[in-house]
Amino acid sequence: MVLEGEITVVLHTTQFNAKKGDSFYIPPKNYYNLINQKVREAELSLIQVHRDLIFLFRKSSTSE
């Protein structure tokens, strides 16, 4: 999620702008770049999830 500013997201062959309040998803095993083309700083909140961790969480939550 973009907390401040604006960035350009390049996802494989697709490019789009994301501004404050926007969020986006990058599918696993994709090449991407996050580019700040503005003079002002951009601030992002990033969450990265690994498949193994999701599996372990789901397994433990269903075994109760």
N, CA, C and O of each residue as an XYZ file, in Angstrom:
256
protein
N       0.843     -1.167      0.000
C       0.000      0.000      0.000
C       0.895      1.239      0.000
O       1.914      1.294      0.689
N       0.494      2.210     -0.777
C       1.235      3.466     -0.833
C       0.722      4.360      0.302
O      -0.448      4.745      0.316
N       1.598      4.683      1.244
C       1.222      5.510      2.387
C       1.378      6.995      2.092
O       0.590      7.812      2.568
N       2.392      7.345      1.311
C       2.658      8.731      0.927
C       3.269      8.761     -0.464
O       4.000      7.845     -0.839
N       2.980      9.797     -1.228
C       3.598      9.983     -2.537
C       2.955      9.172     -3.639
O       1.792      8.779     -3.553
N       3.735      8.932     -4.676
C       3.267      8.213     -5.868
C       4.438      7.446     -6.458
O       5.562      7.945     -6.491
N       4.173      6.232     -6.922
C       5.214      5.407     -7.540
C       4.710      4.835     -8.858
O       3.509      4.795     -9.121
N       5.649      4.398     -9.669
C       5.334      3.636    -10.869
C       5.663      2.182    -10.563
O       6.759      1.865    -10.101
N       4.703      1.303    -10.825
C       4.890     -0.127    -10.612
C       5.064     -0.774    -11.976
O       4.206     -0.632    -12.847
N       6.159     -1.475    -12.162
C       6.395     -2.235    -13.392
C       6.324     -3.703    -13.002
O       7.166     -4.203    -12.256
N       5.308     -4.386    -13.515
C       5.060     -5.789    -13.199
C       5.119     -6.582    -14.493
O       4.183     -6.565    -15.292
N       6.237     -7.278    -14.688
C       6.510     -8.033    -15.913
C       6.445     -7.070    -17.102
O       7.378     -6.289    -17.291
N       5.398     -7.095    -17.895
C       5.297     -6.190    -19.053
C       4.231     -5.111    -18.858
O       3.934     -4.361    -19.788
N       3.661     -5.029    -17.666
C       2.613     -4.052    -17.368
C       3.196     -2.939    -16.497
O       4.024     -3.189    -15.622
N       2.755     -1.721    -16.749
C       3.211     -0.580    -15.963
C       2.007      0.257    -15.555
O       1.124      0.515    -16.374
N       1.963      0.687    -14.286
C       0.877      1.547    -13.819
C       1.370      2.412    -12.668
O       2.387      2.112    -12.042
N       0.638      3.489    -12.396
C       0.966      4.379    -11.289
C       0.118      4.018    -10.081
O      -1.046      3.638    -10.211
N       0.717      4.141     -8.909
C      -0.002      3.923     -7.655
C       0.262      5.140     -6.770
O       1.409      5.552     -6.595
N      -0.803      5.706     -6.217
C      -0.670      6.901     -5.375
C      -1.171      6.590     -3.967
O      -1.655      5.492     -3.694
N      -1.046      7.572     -3.082
C      -1.436      7.401     -1.686
C      -2.814      6.744     -1.576
O      -3.786      7.207     -2.171
N      -2.877      5.655     -0.801
C      -4.130      4.925     -0.603
C      -4.301      3.738     -1.528
O      -5.151      2.883     -1.279
N      -3.506      3.662     -2.600
C      -3.614      2.540     -3.537
C      -2.846      1.325     -3.009
O      -1.831      1.458     -2.325
N      -3.353      0.157     -3.340
C      -2.637     -1.085     -3.037
C      -2.621     -1.943     -4.289
O      -3.435     -1.756     -5.193
N      -1.694     -2.880     -4.335
C      -1.566     -3.750     -5.503
C      -0.978     -5.078     -5.063
O      -0.379     -5.184     -3.993
N      -1.158     -6.088     -5.901
C      -0.706     -7.448     -5.611
C       0.287     -7.866     -6.682
O       0.049     -7.672     -7.875
N       1.395     -8.438     -6.249
C       2.386     -8.975     -7.188
C       2.366    -10.490     -7.045
O       2.774    -11.015     -6.009
N       1.899    -11.200     -8.064
C       1.831    -12.661     -7.992
C       3.223    -13.276     -7.809
O       4.224    -12.697     -8.231
N       3.276    -14.443     -7.182
C       4.560    -15.117     -6.974
C       5.315    -15.334     -8.287
O       4.719    -15.526     -9.346
N       6.637    -15.295     -8.182
C       7.560    -15.584     -9.285
C       7.448    -14.594    -10.439
O       7.725    -14.953    -11.583
N       7.049    -13.362    -10.163
C       6.993    -12.313    -11.176
C       8.104    -11.309    -10.930
O       8.448    -11.020     -9.784
N       8.661    -10.781    -12.003
C       9.645     -9.722    -11.904
C       8.911     -8.396    -11.783
O       7.910     -8.161    -12.460
N       9.425     -7.526    -10.906
C       8.769     -6.239    -10.728
C       9.779     -5.170    -10.312
O      10.861     -5.481     -9.815
N       9.409     -3.914    -10.522
C      10.175     -2.756    -10.067
C       9.202     -1.758     -9.487
O       8.088     -1.595     -9.985
N       9.632     -1.088     -8.426
C       8.878      0.001     -7.828
C       9.731      1.247     -7.999
O      10.829      1.329     -7.449
N       9.235      2.218     -8.760
C      10.036      3.376     -9.144
C       9.376      4.657     -8.655
O       8.195      4.897     -8.903
N      10.155      5.472     -7.958
C       9.683      6.791     -7.558
C      10.261      7.793     -8.549
O      11.457      8.081     -8.518
N       9.419      8.319     -9.422
C       9.873      9.266    -10.437
C       9.619     10.717    -10.017
O       9.855     11.641    -10.796
N       9.147     10.912     -8.809
C       8.856     12.254     -8.308
C      10.013     12.736     -7.433
O      10.827     11.933     -6.977
N      10.083     14.042     -7.202
C      11.091     14.616     -6.318
C      10.766     14.260     -4.872
O      11.667     14.006     -4.071
N       9.491     14.244     -4.545
C       9.033     13.934     -3.192
C       9.230     12.458     -2.871
O       9.085     11.603     -3.745
N       9.562     12.159     -1.613
C       9.727     10.765     -1.199
C       8.395     10.035     -1.218
O       7.335     10.634     -1.037
N       8.471      8.734     -1.442
C       7.294      7.873     -1.369
C       7.494      6.918     -0.197
O       8.612      6.482      0.077
N       6.410      6.601      0.485
C       6.461      5.669      1.606
C       5.490      4.529      1.326
O       4.332      4.756      0.977
N       5.979      3.298      1.482
C       5.171      2.116      1.183
C       5.086      1.205      2.393
O       5.978      1.196      3.242
N       4.028      0.455      2.463
C       3.892     -0.627      3.429
C       3.865     -1.916      2.616
O       2.960     -2.124      1.807
N       4.850     -2.779      2.829
C       4.967     -4.010      2.040
C       4.772     -5.231      2.930
O       5.263     -5.276      4.058
N       4.057     -6.209      2.416
C       3.880     -7.485      3.100
C       4.295     -8.575      2.128
O       3.802     -8.642      1.002
N       5.200     -9.423      2.571
C       5.656    -10.530      1.737
C       5.304    -11.828      2.449
O       5.667    -12.029      3.608
N       4.597    -12.702      1.752
C       4.151    -13.960      2.330
C       4.755    -15.104      1.537
O       4.736    -15.103      0.306
N       5.286    -16.073      2.250
C       5.825    -17.273      1.605
C       4.778    -18.374      1.685
O       4.088    -18.505      2.696
N       4.658    -19.146      0.651
C       3.637    -20.203      0.594
C       3.748    -21.174      1.765
O       2.725    -21.597      2.303
N       4.960    -21.537      2.170
C       5.139    -22.481      3.273
C       4.529    -21.940      4.563
O       3.930    -22.694      5.330
N       4.676    -20.646      4.804
C       4.123    -20.051      6.021
C       2.609    -20.037      5.990
O       1.965    -20.268      7.014
N       2.035    -19.771      4.838
C       0.577    -19.788      4.720
C       0.065    -21.203      4.978
O      -0.932    -21.382      5.677
N       0.735    -22.204      4.421
C       0.325    -23.593      4.599
C       0.381    -23.969      6.075
O      -0.555    -24.581      6.589
N       1.462    -23.614      6.762
C       1.589    -23.942      8.163
C       0.520    -23.257      8.992
O      -0.024    -23.859      9.917
N       0.212    -22.011      8.678
C      -0.820    -21.298      9.414
C      -2.176    -21.948      9.197
O      -2.927    -22.140     10.153
N      -2.494    -22.282      7.980
C      -3.781    -22.894      7.693
C      -3.885    -24.269      8.362
O      -4.936    -24.646      8.879
N      -2.785    -24.999      8.339
C      -2.798    -26.330      8.945
C      -3.060    -26.232     10.434
O      -3.882    -26.978     10.966
N      -2.375    -25.325     11.119
C      -2.537    -25.207     12.566
C      -3.904    -24.637     12.924
O      -4.464    -24.994     13.961
N      -4.448    -23.766     12.094
C      -5.739    -23.163     12.442
C      -6.886    -24.138     12.211
O      -7.941    -23.981     12.826
N      -6.724    -25.130     11.357
C      -7.808    -26.091     11.121
C      -7.717    -27.296     12.048
O      -8.663    -28.079     12.130
N      -6.598    -27.458     12.745
C      -6.435    -28.633     13.603
C      -7.002    -28.395     14.997
O      -7.009    -29.309     15.823
N      -7.485    -27.169     15.276
C      -8.030    -26.877     16.604
C      -9.470    -27.299     16.715
O     -10.085    -27.126     17.767
